[in-house]
Amino acid sequence: MRRRKRDRVWLLVIGALAISLFWIMIMPRPEPIYIMSEPETKLVYVEVEVIKEVELVPSTEFMSYIGDFDVTAYCPCELCCGEWANSRPVINYQVVVNTASGAFAKEGVTVAVDPSVIPYGTKIYIEGVGIRVAQDCGGAIKGNRLDVYYDDHNEALNSGLNDRDRKVWIVNEDVELTK
């Protein structure tokens, strides 16, 4: 049976109403707070929206919280690396990116740091990114700033890393997981 155009419109209206009612049911309701006022004793009704915030554990025996960092992304291209991109060695028909620590840059591993804040070779956990190793530095990487390495320029641009500051922990490798 073929539906008419107005039947489809009613289905859309009913669907929108159902979604609206569902949204109203799941929205948190403000909790009332009663305040005693002076000099007369009377109850005052005030609506306050309670926002429950989840707080990450600042430090554990496995990781030490070191603060919020401005995190960006880079790749081996000339736009990201400037003059350093011009003389890259080629090994097995593949361009190799040397880092300031002497290691080869690798996506999913390398992060550029300020070595006076985080020493080379340190494993760090970056909120929303994962575990990386401090292997490189750059001219703009000073203080609480990190630059995550990507192989491809488009991936670096679309990584979404420079949207906000991120929490960073140093991974403690000396902790035994089996005791």
N, C-alpha and C positions, 0 to 999 in steps of 0.2 A: 504494500500500500504506500502510495506516495504522500509525503507530508507537504502541507502548504507552507508558504513563507511565514505566515503569522504563527503557525504552530512552532516553527523553529525559534521565532522571537520569544514566544512564551517559555520555551525550554531554556533559552538563555537567561531570561528574567528569573525563572525559578532557580536555576543554577547559581546565579549571582546572589540571590537571597539566601540560599543554603550556605554558600561560602561566607557571607556576611554574618549569619547567625553562628556558624562554627567559630569564626574569628572572635566574636563577642564572648562566646563561652570560654575560650581559652585565654583571653586577656587577663592579666593579673588585676585584681581589684585593690584600690588603695586601702590601707589599714587605718582605721580611725585612731587618733591620738587625743586623749582627753587631758586638758591642762587646767589646773586650778588657778584662777585669777585672783589678784589681790585688789582692793581690800574686801570686796564682797566675795562670798564663796558661790561661784556658779560654774557649771561645766560648759566648756566651749568645745564644739565639735570642729575639728580641723582634719581635712583629708590630706594625707601625705603619701606620695607614691614611694614605696619601698623598693630600692634597687639592690638586689643581691649580687654581690661581686665575687667571683671566684678568684682567689689569690693563689698564684703559683708558689710552691715551696721555694724560698730564696736559696737555700743551700741544703745539701744532703751529704752523707759521707761519700757518695759517688761523684757529686758535682759541687763546685763552689761558684756561687753567683758573683759575677764581677760587674754587673750593671747593664744599663740600656745603651745600645749602640745604634748609630746610623748605619744601616746596611744597604749597600748598592751592589750592582753586578757589572762584570766586565768580561771581555773576550780578547783573543789575541789580535784583533784587527787594528788598523791604524787609527781609527776613530777613538777606540778605547785606550790604546797603549802609546799612541804618538810615535815618536822616532824609534822606540824600542821594537816596533812591529816590522821595521824594514830589514833587519839582518837576522832573521830567525834561521837556525840550522835545519837541515832536512835529513831525517834518518828513516830509511826504508820507505822512501817516497812520501813521507809525512812530515809536515812542519812541526818542529818541537819548540815548545815554549819553556825557556829556562826561567826559574823564579829566583828571587833574591837570596833564598836559602841554598840554592844549588840543585834543588829537586826539579823535575819536569812537572809543569802544571797539568792537572787532570781534573776534568769536570766531576763533581761529586766529592772531591777531596780538598782541593786548593782554596784557600781564602787569603786575601791580602790583609795584613794587619800593621799597626804601628808597633815595631819590635820593642819599643820602650814600654809599651802597655802589655802586650802579649808576646812572649818570646817565640822565635821560630821553633817549629816542631811540636808546639802545644796543641793538644786536641781540645776543641771547643764545641759546645752545643749551642746553636743559634735557634731561637724560637721560630718555628715555622719553616726552617730550612733543614736542620739536622746537624749531624756531627761533621765537622770539617777540620783540616789541619792547617795551622798557621805556617805558610810557606813563602809568601810573597809580601811585598810592600809596594807602595806607589807614591808619587809626589803629593797626591791629595789625601793620602791615608795618614791622618794625624789624630792622635787622641782616641776617643771612643767612636771610631769609624772603621767599618769592615767593607771589603770588596770581594764578593763571591765570584769565582771563576766559572765561566761557561765556554764550551767549544765554539758555539755559534752566536753571532751578534744578535739575531732575532730572538733567540732564547734568552739572552741577557736582557734585552729590552723588554720582553714580555714576562719576565720573571716576577714582576710586582714587588721587588724587594725594597724599592725606595719609597714605599707608601707610608711607612711609619717606623719609629724606633722599635728595635727588637731586644728582648732580654737575652743575655749571653752568660753561659756558665763555662768554667774550665772543667774538663772531664778528669777526674782523679783516677789514674790508672793503677795506683798502688793498692787499691782496695781489693781484697780477696772476695770473690763472689760466693765461694763455698767455704764455710767455716765449720 
